Amino acid sequence: MTPLTYLIGACRVHLISDGVHFADGGGVFGLVPRVLWEKIVQPDSLHRIPMELRSCVIETDEGPILVDTGHGAKLPEKRRQQLGLAEPPKLLDELAGLGYQPADIRFVINTHLHADHCGGNTMYNADGSLRPTFPNAAYFVQRLELADAAYPNERTRNTYFPENFLPLADAGRLRILSGDAQITPQVRVQVTPGHTRGHQVVVIESQGETAVFLGDAAGLAVYLERLAWTPAFDVEPLVSIETKRSLRDWAWRKKALLFFQHDLALPAGRIAPGEHENAHWRVTPVAAATSPINQEASP
């Protein structure tokens, strides 16, 4: 996708992508009957839903921050076919289009350690060993998320892969957080359990304006509009509902701009209650700025 740029106060935020993968419709919408969810999005012939692999670049005085890294380039061809990944990974090319090389990234924040969010953390050397893709970056992850990823159970072992995070510790690039934390004066993380126990969202606050990169707390806009719509991938779906309720109400009060990581049709928007008492909440799309170029905003 073409990078999408938004101004949050003095912060320039770019939405970029590692591509599009396809996920089973039942996994994406959980207990919601297909007769309802197919009004939102049509599945392909294999009953799969296209999901954007969106990442976020936040320009700060401390240097650029990258939020999530997509699948990366380590997947075997069979797995790429299963996921419908028809094109090579795009994240590094899209970063280059913004004027950034991997060595320029100052911080990487992983919302969580599922493979489609952190596979690009690491890459292969010519000899088959692994190294951090962003060699000068500190990688931030929640302590509980790291524990669950390092010691997966029967439910989670096909979503957590050590090659995506253990080499970061070996290289001294991993920074472990124990709860909500301020990363820079404009950027903080907030723990939002449900999808995983240690999931975190990224909040950008500058000059009285607020935005939040939601990760898989609400990867699609409809997940916030209809709280009961939770994906089967959530390990604690009832917790997810309460997390989304809190995020939704906070975002409405703050007039926060919401960034949706997997929503192909609606990358960014603001939420508000429906016009009638029993009406669904609604996310209104917000268009990006006209230029994604890494430069000072025009007056």
FENVENTA-V554600 format. One record per backbone hydrogen bond with DSSP energy under -0.5 kcal/mol. CO is the residue of the C=O (numbers start at 1). NH is the residue of the N-H. Records with the same first field share a line. If there is no record, write none. Layout:
BEGIN
CO: NH, NH
END
This chain:
BEGIN
4: 15
5: 289
6: 8, 13
7: 9
8: 11
11: 8, 13
12: 59
13: 6
14: 16, 57
15: 4
16: 55
18: 90
19: 53
21: 51
23: 49
24: 28
25: 29
26: 30
27: 232, 233
29: 32
33: 36, 37
34: 38
36: 39
37: 40, 41
44: 47
47: 25
48: 44
49: 23
51: 21
52: 54
53: 18
55: 16
56: 67
57: 14, 59
58: 60, 65
59: 12
60: 63
64: 106, 107
65: 58
66: 68, 109
67: 56
70: 119, 120
71: 74
76: 80
77: 81
78: 82
79: 83
80: 85
81: 84
83: 22
84: 86
90: 94
91: 95
92: 96
93: 97
94: 98
95: 98, 100
96: 99
101: 104, 105
102: 105
106: 138
107: 66
108: 110, 140
109: 68, 111
111: 200
114: 117, 118
115: 119
117: 69
118: 121
119: 122
121: 133, 134
123: 131
125: 128
129: 125
131: 123
133: 135
134: 137
137: 139
138: 108, 140
139: 175
140: 110
141: 177
142: 146
143: 147
144: 148
145: 149
146: 150
147: 151
149: 152
153: 157
156: 159, 160
159: 115
161: 164
162: 165, 166, 167
165: 168, 169
166: 169, 170
167: 171
168: 173, 174
169: 172
173: 139
175: 141, 177
177: 143
181: 183, 189
184: 187
186: 205
187: 183, 184
188: 203
189: 181
190: 201
194: 235, 236
195: 235
196: 194, 199
199: 192
201: 190, 203
202: 213
203: 188
204: 211
206: 209
209: 206
210: 257
211: 204
212: 214, 259
213: 202
214: 217
215: 261
219: 262, 263
220: 223, 224
221: 224, 225
222: 226
225: 281
226: 229
228: 230
231: 234
236: 240
237: 241
238: 242
239: 243
240: 244
241: 245
242: 246
243: 247
244: 248
245: 249
246: 250
247: 251
248: 252
249: 253
250: 254
251: 255, 256
252: 255
257: 212
258: 260, 269
259: 214, 261
261: 54
262: 52, 264
267: 260
268: 286
269: 258
270: 284
272: 282
276: 279
279: 274
282: 272, 284
283: 285
284: 270
293: 295
END
